[in-house]
Amino acid sequence: MSQLKMTVDQTNKISKINKEIYGHFAEHLGRCIYGGIYVGKDSPIPNINGYRKDIVEALKAIKVPVLRWPGGCFADTYHWKDGIGSPEERRKIVNIHWGGVTEDNSFGTHEFLDFCELIGCDAYVAVNLGSGTVQEAAEWVEYMTSSNVSPMTDLRKKNGREEPWKVKYIGIGNESWGCGGGMTVDHYSNLYKQFQQYIPSNGKIACGPNAMDYNWTDGIMRNCQYSGMRGLSMHFYTIPTGDWSNKGSSVDFPEEEYYTTISNT
């Protein structure tokens, strides 16, 4: 029987696959945050400072490289000052995108960034472009990352965090063509340039296209290429049935749907 041999030339590297491709996102949707990542310190479910112990161990095991929060569609309705300070005193809101349920904001900035440190991943925070303001976004970044003497630094320290966190990526809005504001590419481009001007970060991410909307991508690259853009977020949803109203089962599906999903992805 003949044997096949393969030689790997490690010196002939064609390219590098960035670890961020395998990143994840956390959004206030269903049980992703509450009951999923976070159950609170008083929960009977085994936890580490309120974070589910099994989730922490699982995400450490797969070495999640980067985690994005607070969304998703939720990001452009989220006002960060609702989610700081004593959890009992935080402002409750209605989650208009996901079920119209009450959001008590017990999982906020401190909880998310501490979680990223706990599992050892980079943080990706999406600021509110759709219903927020430039000042709100700028103050949030200052609150999270500044070590200077400033009002937001003082507020962070008052809330129990002395040193700033490391936030590698700042998303300027999310799905701004859809749930993030229903914007045209030119309108978004102008807002992106305005917001990014006041956000001191080397990791600013612009909102990318919906699936294969090349007109959006072309417009962003043309309008924003000299505006501190580190990356472009891509949004492509793979629906195995091709029908959003009947997406099929996530666990009980035929082999054909599996291959269709992988092919589309």
C-alpha positions as CSV (number, residue, x, y, z in Angstrom):
1,M,0.0,0.0,0.0
2,S,1.4,3.4,-1.0
3,Q,1.7,6.1,1.6
4,L,0.8,9.8,1.1
5,K,3.2,12.3,2.6
6,M,2.6,16.0,3.1
7,T,5.3,18.7,3.8
8,V,4.2,21.9,5.5
9,D,6.5,24.9,4.7
10,Q,6.0,27.1,7.7
11,T,8.2,29.8,6.2
12,N,5.9,30.4,3.3
13,K,3.0,32.2,5.0
14,I,0.4,33.6,2.7
15,S,-1.7,35.5,5.2
16,K,-3.0,35.7,8.7
17,I,-6.5,35.0,9.9
18,N,-7.2,37.6,12.6
19,K,-8.6,36.2,15.8
20,E,-11.3,38.8,15.9
21,I,-13.2,36.9,13.1
22,Y,-14.1,34.4,15.9
23,G,-15.5,37.1,18.2
24,H,-18.9,37.1,19.8
25,F,-21.6,39.6,20.8
26,A,-23.8,40.0,23.9
27,E,-27.2,41.7,23.6
28,H,-30.1,42.3,25.9
29,L,-32.1,39.8,23.9
30,G,-33.9,36.8,25.4
31,R,-31.7,35.0,27.9
32,C,-28.4,36.2,26.4
33,I,-27.6,38.5,29.3
34,Y,-30.1,37.8,32.2
35,G,-30.1,34.1,33.0
36,G,-27.4,33.5,30.5
37,I,-24.2,35.5,31.3
38,Y,-25.6,37.2,34.4
39,V,-27.8,35.8,37.2
40,G,-26.8,38.0,40.1
41,K,-24.7,37.3,43.2
42,D,-27.7,36.0,45.2
43,S,-28.7,33.4,42.5
44,P,-28.8,29.7,43.5
45,I,-27.0,29.0,40.2
46,P,-23.3,28.8,40.8
47,N,-21.8,32.1,39.9
48,I,-18.7,34.4,40.2
49,N,-19.8,37.8,41.3
50,G,-23.1,37.3,39.5
51,Y,-21.7,35.8,36.3
52,R,-22.7,32.1,35.7
53,K,-19.7,30.0,36.6
54,D,-20.4,27.5,33.7
55,I,-20.6,30.3,31.2
56,V,-17.3,31.8,32.4
57,E,-15.6,28.5,32.2
58,A,-17.0,27.8,28.7
59,L,-16.0,31.1,27.3
60,K,-12.5,30.8,28.8
61,A,-12.2,27.4,27.3
62,I,-13.0,28.5,23.7
63,K,-10.8,31.6,24.2
64,V,-13.3,34.2,23.0
65,P,-11.1,36.9,21.5
66,V,-13.5,39.9,21.6
67,L,-17.0,40.5,22.9
68,R,-19.4,43.3,21.7
69,W,-22.1,44.9,23.8
70,P,-24.8,46.3,24.4
71,G,-26.0,45.2,20.9
72,G,-27.3,44.8,18.3
73,C,-30.4,46.8,18.0
74,F,-30.5,47.5,21.7
75,A,-27.3,49.6,21.4
76,D,-29.1,52.5,19.7
77,T,-31.7,52.7,22.4
78,Y,-29.3,52.3,25.3
79,H,-28.3,55.3,27.4
80,W,-25.3,54.3,29.5
81,K,-25.9,56.4,32.5
82,D,-29.0,54.3,33.2
83,G,-26.7,51.3,33.9
84,I,-24.2,52.7,36.4
85,G,-24.3,53.2,40.1
86,S,-26.2,51.1,42.7
87,P,-28.2,48.5,40.8
88,E,-31.2,49.1,43.0
89,E,-31.3,52.8,42.0
90,R,-30.8,52.3,38.2
91,R,-33.5,53.6,35.9
92,K,-35.8,50.9,34.4
93,I,-36.7,51.2,30.7
94,V,-38.7,49.2,28.1
95,N,-36.7,47.1,25.7
96,I,-38.6,48.2,22.6
97,H,-36.7,45.9,20.2
98,W,-36.9,42.6,22.0
99,G,-40.3,41.8,23.5
100,G,-41.2,45.1,25.0
101,V,-40.1,43.8,28.4
102,T,-38.8,45.9,31.3
103,E,-35.0,46.3,31.3
104,D,-33.8,47.0,34.9
105,N,-30.2,47.8,33.8
106,S,-28.7,45.7,36.5
107,F,-26.2,44.6,33.8
108,G,-24.4,47.8,32.7
109,T,-21.0,49.2,31.9
110,H,-19.2,47.9,35.0
111,E,-20.7,44.4,34.7
112,F,-19.8,44.1,31.0
113,L,-16.2,45.3,31.2
114,D,-15.5,43.4,34.4
115,F,-16.9,40.3,32.6
116,C,-14.5,40.9,29.7
117,E,-11.6,41.0,32.1
118,L,-12.8,37.9,33.9
119,I,-12.9,35.7,30.7
120,G,-9.8,37.4,29.2
121,C,-11.2,39.0,26.0
122,D,-11.0,42.4,24.4
123,A,-14.0,44.7,24.8
124,Y,-16.0,46.1,21.9
125,V,-18.6,48.7,23.0
126,A,-21.2,50.1,20.5
127,V,-22.2,53.7,21.3
128,N,-25.7,55.0,20.8
129,L,-25.8,56.8,17.4
130,G,-29.4,56.3,16.7
131,S,-31.1,58.0,19.6
132,G,-28.1,59.3,21.5
133,T,-25.9,62.4,21.3
134,V,-22.3,63.1,20.6
135,Q,-21.8,64.3,24.2
136,E,-23.3,61.2,25.6
137,A,-21.0,58.9,23.5
138,A,-17.9,61.0,24.3
139,E,-18.6,61.0,28.0
140,W,-19.1,57.2,28.0
141,V,-15.7,56.6,26.4
142,E,-14.2,59.1,28.9
143,Y,-15.9,57.2,31.7
144,M,-14.5,53.9,30.6
145,T,-11.0,54.7,29.4
146,S,-9.8,58.0,30.9
147,S,-7.1,58.2,33.6
148,N,-7.1,62.0,33.6
149,V,-8.7,64.3,36.2
150,S,-12.2,64.8,34.8
151,P,-15.9,64.6,35.7
152,M,-16.4,61.2,34.1
153,T,-13.3,59.8,35.7
154,D,-14.5,61.0,39.1
155,L,-17.9,59.5,38.4
156,R,-16.3,56.1,37.6
157,K,-14.2,56.2,40.7
158,K,-17.3,57.1,42.8
159,N,-19.0,54.0,41.4
160,G,-16.1,51.8,42.5
161,R,-13.7,51.5,39.6
162,E,-10.4,53.3,40.3
163,E,-8.4,52.4,37.1
164,P,-9.8,52.7,33.6
165,W,-10.7,49.7,31.6
166,K,-9.1,48.8,28.3
167,V,-11.7,49.1,25.5
168,K,-10.1,48.1,22.3
169,Y,-13.0,48.8,19.9
170,I,-15.7,51.4,19.8
171,G,-18.5,50.9,17.4
172,I,-20.1,54.1,16.1
173,G,-23.7,53.0,15.8
174,N,-25.1,49.6,14.8
175,E,-27.1,48.6,11.7
176,S,-27.8,52.3,11.1
177,W,-29.5,51.4,7.8
178,G,-32.1,49.4,9.9
179,C,-33.0,49.3,13.6
180,G,-30.2,51.8,14.3
181,G,-32.0,54.7,12.7
182,G,-33.2,53.8,9.2
183,M,-30.4,56.0,7.7
184,T,-29.1,56.5,4.2
185,V,-25.4,55.9,3.7
186,D,-24.7,59.7,3.3
187,H,-26.7,60.5,6.5
188,Y,-24.9,57.9,8.5
189,S,-21.5,58.9,7.1
190,N,-22.0,62.5,8.2
191,L,-23.0,61.4,11.7
192,Y,-20.1,58.9,11.9
193,K,-17.6,61.7,11.1
194,Q,-19.2,64.0,13.7
195,F,-19.3,61.3,16.5
196,Q,-15.8,60.0,15.8
197,Q,-14.3,63.5,16.0
198,Y,-15.1,63.5,19.8
199,I,-14.2,59.9,20.6
200,P,-10.5,59.4,21.4
201,S,-9.9,55.8,20.3
202,N,-7.7,53.9,17.9
203,G,-10.3,51.2,17.4
204,K,-13.3,53.0,15.9
205,I,-15.6,50.8,13.9
206,A,-18.0,52.1,11.3
207,C,-21.3,50.4,10.6
208,G,-21.0,48.1,7.6
209,P,-23.6,47.0,5.1
210,N,-26.7,44.8,5.3
211,A,-25.6,41.6,3.6
212,M,-24.4,42.4,0.1
213,D,-25.3,46.1,-0.1
214,Y,-22.2,47.2,-2.0
215,N,-23.7,50.7,-2.4
216,W,-23.5,51.1,1.4
217,T,-19.9,49.8,1.6
218,D,-18.8,52.0,-1.3
219,G,-20.4,55.0,0.3
220,I,-18.8,54.5,3.7
221,M,-15.3,53.9,2.2
222,R,-15.6,56.9,0.0
223,N,-17.1,59.3,2.7
224,C,-15.2,58.1,5.8
225,Q,-11.8,56.9,4.6
226,Y,-9.9,59.6,6.4
227,S,-12.1,59.7,9.5
228,G,-10.3,57.5,12.0
229,M,-12.0,54.3,10.8
230,R,-10.2,51.2,12.1
231,G,-12.7,48.7,10.7
232,L,-16.1,48.2,9.1
233,S,-18.6,45.9,10.8
234,M,-20.2,43.4,8.5
235,H,-23.8,42.2,8.9
236,F,-25.0,39.0,7.2
237,Y,-27.7,36.8,8.5
238,T,-27.7,33.2,7.3
239,I,-31.3,31.8,7.2
240,P,-31.2,28.2,6.1
241,T,-34.8,28.2,4.7
242,G,-34.3,31.6,3.1
243,D,-37.5,32.7,4.8
244,W,-37.3,35.1,7.8
245,S,-40.9,34.2,8.8
246,N,-40.0,30.5,8.9
247,K,-36.4,30.1,9.9
248,G,-36.7,26.5,10.8
249,S,-35.6,24.6,13.9
250,S,-32.2,25.3,15.5
251,V,-31.9,21.6,16.6
252,D,-34.2,19.5,14.4
253,F,-33.3,20.1,10.8
254,P,-32.5,17.9,7.8
255,E,-29.0,17.4,6.5
256,E,-29.8,19.6,3.4
257,E,-30.4,22.6,5.6
258,Y,-27.1,22.1,7.4
259,Y,-25.2,22.3,4.1
260,T,-27.3,25.2,2.9
261,T,-26.4,27.1,6.0
262,I,-22.7,26.4,5.7
263,S,-22.7,27.3,2.0
264,N,-24.5,30.6,2.6
265,T,-22.2,31.5,5.5
